[in-house]
Amino acid sequence: MATASLDIEAVSAFLRTAELASFTRAAEALGSTQSLVSTRIKRLESSLGRLLLQRHPRLVRLTPEGERFLPAARELMAAHGRALSAFTDAAEHVALGISEQAVGPDIPTVLARLGAREPGLVISLRIEPSGALERAFEAGELDVALIRRFGPGRSGEVLCEEGFGWFAAANQVQRPLEPLPLVTLVAECGLRRLAMDALAQARLPWREAFIGGGMAAVMAAVTGGLGVTPLATRMAPAGTVDVGPAWGLPTLGRSEVVLRSQVTTPRARALVRELAAAFRPQRRVAPLEPSS
C-alpha cells in the first residue's frame, strides 16, 4: 500500500464511532453531523485501503482491521491532544458530579476516555445521590452534573427517559410468605425511596437484605442472590431477570437521566458533549454502504 498521511479529524471520527458504537453519538460528541462523520471515516478507510467498520441499521461494529487500527488511533489522538496543549499556560479544572443510578458502574471507563480526549482538563469528581448533586449544582459547587430525576426540575438537558424493573438473579426463588428481600443503594437514593413507597402502597412486606455504598456492590449482591433490586433496565447486570410481573410487584414508573452544565470554555463544552453522547440512547440510522 502506498504511503499515506492520516487526517486527524477522520481518525477522531473513527475513534468516537468505534467507542460509542454509533454514528449519531459520535457526531454529537464531535459537535458535527452524522453525514460528515460517515464521509470522513470512508475517506480514512479509502486512504488505508481497509474496511474499519461494519455498518448495521442500529449498530456499528469494528471489523478485524478496525480492531487492529483502534489502539494506534487512540495513541495518535492522545499525542495530538498533548501537542495541542503544549503551550497552554494552565490546566483547566472542571467539577463533575455523577449519580451512579444514572450512569452505573462504568464511570471509570467513561472518565478515562474523557481524560484521554482532553489532557488539559483536570476533572474533580463527586459520586453522590442525585438529590445531593442537584443541591451542589445549585450552590455553584459543580460545573457539570449527570443525575437521575424522578420529578420536575429547574433545568437540564434530558438525555433519555427510562423505565424500571425489579431485578434478581435468574435462579432466585420467590418466597411469598416471607418479606421481599430488598437490595438498594444508600438511604438517600431516590430510587430506593420510590421502591419503598411503591411496596408500601401495594401493602407488600419487605426487609432490608443489603444496602450498598455503590452500584458495583449492589449489582454483586443481586447477582449473588441476596435479594431483589429496583433498576433501570439498561443497567441490569448480566445473569439477572426482571421478576416484577411474575412476582406481582408494583410498577415503578419512569424517570429521566438529566445533564446539567454551566461550563463556558471550548474544552469543557467538548467534555459535556462527550458525556451527553455516551448516555443518550441510540437512534435508528440507515445502513451505510461500505467503502470500496
QUIFENSUL-V952714 format. One record per residue. PSI is psi in whole degrees, -180 to 180 (999 if undefined). NEAR is the number of other C-alpha atoms within 8 Angstrom. Layout:
# QUIFENSUL-V952714
<<PSI NEAR> <PSI NEAR>>
This chain:
# QUIFENSUL-V952714
<<137 4> <149 3> <134 4> <146 6> <148 4> <134 8> <117 7> <-42 7> <-34 7> <-41 13> <-41 13> <-42 10> <-43 14> <-47 10> <-45 11> <-44 11> <-41 13> <-43 12> <-33 6> <-7 10> <35 10> <130 12> <-38 11> <-47 11> <-41 14> <-44 15> <-41 13> <-43 13> <-34 14> <-7 11> <36 7> <-159 9> <157 9> <-40 10> <-39 6> <-41 8> <-46 15> <-44 9> <-43 8> <-40 11> <-39 12> <-40 10> <-39 9> <-45 12> <-40 12> <-41 10> <-39 8> <-19 8> <28 7> <144 7> <117 11> <-29 12> <141 10> <126 10> <128 11> <163 10> <-38 8> <6 11> <148 8> <131 13> <150 10> <139 11> <170 10> <-38 7> <-37 10> <-39 11> <-40 10> <-36 8> <-25 9> <-50 9> <-39 8> <-37 8> <-41 11> <-43 9> <-42 8> <-46 8> <-33 12> <-43 11> <-38 8> <-42 8> <-40 12> <-38 10> <-41 7> <-31 7> <7 9> <-33 6> <15 5> <131 7> <-40 4> <153 5> <153 8> <129 7> <136 8> <124 12> <114 12> <129 12> <132 13> <133 15> <127 14> <-27 13> <-17 11> <-32 10> <-42 11> <-167 10> <5 8> <15 7> <-47 9> <-40 7> <-44 7> <-45 8> <-35 8> <-40 8> <-41 8> <-41 10> <-38 11> <-32 9> <-44 9> <81 10> <-19 11> <-4 10> <133 12> <114 10> <122 9> <112 8> <136 8> <126 8> <108 8> <168 10> <155 13> <-40 14> <-43 9> <-37 8> <-37 15> <-46 10> <-40 8> <-38 10> <-44 12> <-31 7> <-1 7> <13 7> <-16 8> <142 13> <-34 12> <139 15> <132 14> <112 13> <167 15> <128 12> <129 11> <-6 8> <-170 5> <149 5> <175 6> <-41 4> <177 5> <157 9> <121 7> <115 9> <-37 12> <162 10> <134 9> <148 10> <169 10> <161 12> <172 13> <107 13> <140 15> <166 15> <147 14> <-29 7> <10 5> <135 8> <130 4> <138 5> <90 7> <-27 5> <-3 4> <153 7> <147 10> <124 11> <115 11> <130 12> <122 17> <173 11> <-170 12> <165 9> <-30 6> <-7 8> <128 11> <-36 10> <-33 9> <-46 13> <-40 10> <-44 9> <-43 10> <-42 8> <-41 8> <-41 11> <-38 13> <-43 9> <-32 7> <-4 7> <44 6> <125 9> <148 9> <166 10> <154 8> <117 8> <-31 9> <134 11> <114 10> <150 11> <-5 8> <164 8> <-32 12> <-41 8> <-41 9> <-46 16> <-36 10> <-39 8> <-41 12> <-46 16> <-33 13> <-2 7> <20 10> <-20 11> <-159 15> <142 13> <143 12> <127 13> <152 11> <140 10> <-37 9> <-29 4> <1 7> <129 11> <157 7> <143 5> <5 7> <159 12> <157 10> <109 9> <1 11> <-57 12> <-44 7> <-32 6> <-1 7> <32 6> <152 10> <152 8> <152 8> <0 10> <-154 6> <165 9> <174 11> <142 12> <121 14> <137 13> <121 13> <135 10> <144 9> <32 6> <158 8> <-17 6> <155 6> <-42 6> <-42 8> <-37 11> <-35 10> <-39 10> <-41 10> <-42 10> <-41 12> <-43 12> <-47 9> <-43 12> <-35 12> <-29 8> <1 9> <138 9> <150 6> <141 8> <146 6> <133 6> <155 7> <144 7> <147 8> <146 6> <136 5> <152 8> <149 7> <999 3>>
